[in-house]
């Protein structure tokens, strides 16, 4: 066969797919990859014949492509509870195998990564990155400085990336699967759009059925896995719990551009290899551990204390309480929940030179951008959203809160108590915030039955002025949220 020759693969379904033979096809640890003529799909075969013939491996992949697949609706043979809408949503966030090749040998067909997960010619003025995958560490490691400013995104887009990844991993765990090698190499990100895609799906772990094929990637392997690697007895293998170490490592890197465990502490003076093994394994210490500062870098400026209180608590649970006690680690759903709460407390930095451009308002009474130290000079307006307690008419409890900024969009989950910001929610804007002639307004764009503080109906296109202590209904429906406005006098 010659490079450029078009070949045909037969799928298990009986359908066929064409691919272009390449003598220098990209090779990973387990597979090599060819592409279809339109480059929309990758056809992958195993490097080792014994892997391709392994009946357990074949059975595991069939399971992953079928009944555990969150990118296919349940009615079409995909994951339990999956609708066509949620299947389409996660199709954009997983590079999930779509078919199994039967001939010329056992293999898989995967969608090619979307174009925005490849660098273009203008990605760097120094390096030739055109066509390279956008692996996470391009944006969080030392090579970040070589990327064009447009490629780097900002704090807001990196937070959006973290939300998307936590939601994707939550869905994978709900399907009963673990990734086993969640790392910067297997999560591609695009900070320009705040999107992420999880790849290398065919190596997933099906608990109690198919063991992991890989241990993981340096820096993302859970400490207990690393610490027991040389042991035949008591060896700990990748699982959902080890994913729950790798996930916050990635989130921490997205938000701070540093690794949570790699600091100045020396664990072994005998060899660099042993020092690294201990630093990420048995002796691992969080660089922001409030009780042990031995691994804290001297120049640590922006810390988890600059995030929301909920995110700070999760990082402590992940890297202090749960670092060596896997059962204490927050779930992917907990990360998703707190990241979404933090999203609603984002605020634009007024400093045009601030590279981060956005920050989380932790203290409404003293709002300062932690990245450039620019203080907010205007009043901070907070919307406290409350839901009516079931069976207790007129009694409300806190649901969430929002720090508003000009042109901020609001959605169904800001209007109704029974809607959550997840893959099932509508992306349609229902209201927005506007600053107009010195007033702050909440403009009704599509909420049914919104009322003013005086109880009058606020039709679509009309607005409620956001004055301190104002109280009004976001919707007149039974599940409509009650909104309480707080105008904070900050210390500026």
Order of alpha helices (4+ residues) and beta strands (2+ residues): beta-beta-beta-beta-alpha-alpha-alpha-beta-beta-alpha-alpha-alpha-beta-beta-beta-beta-alpha-alpha-alpha-alpha-alpha-beta-beta-beta-beta-beta-alpha-beta-beta-beta-beta-beta
